[in-house]
């Protein structure tokens, strides 16, 4: 009888150990996936920042296309490091950043108010999306509430000082995506 009880106790302990191991593996797998996602995001930000810096060092006026297209008053979507750099660039060029759109952030960035998507008005010449991830999705969402041009910062930096090339590139990417979906 004692032997049976010992076996039962060992089985309970074994089941408990297996349960703990399975739980641990699930938690670690989720944590690992989060770390991979963060790593990919940081890599994207590094490449973007390096490209921006390279163009600045070489004396390129990356955002001159905004002034060339008559954009004097801009809204910026996404309060992040890229947003802060962009606001500084635009201020130095004499282009007003009317507000920053971000549903998570509140208050102000310097003198620039931070508003939610629900507060967007058609009182700016264009909106620039600074998010590097999901920029196209954000742009599509914004198009339902804003009728003016919506530019993606990553494309402006990538394609240099011609906003029309950046916009054409965005259209080609969207056309390719639509072709693949058919």
Buried (B, 14 or more C-beta within 10 A) or exposed (E): EEEEEEEEEEEEEEEEEEEEEEEEEEEEEEEEEEEEEEEEEEEEBEEBBEBBEEBBEEEBBBBBBBBEBEBBBBBBBBBBEBBBBBBEBBBEEEBBBBBBBBBEBEEEBEEBBBBEBEEBEEEBBBBBBBBBEEBBEBBEBBEEEBEBBBBBBBBBBBBBBBBEBBBEBBEEEEEEEEEEEE
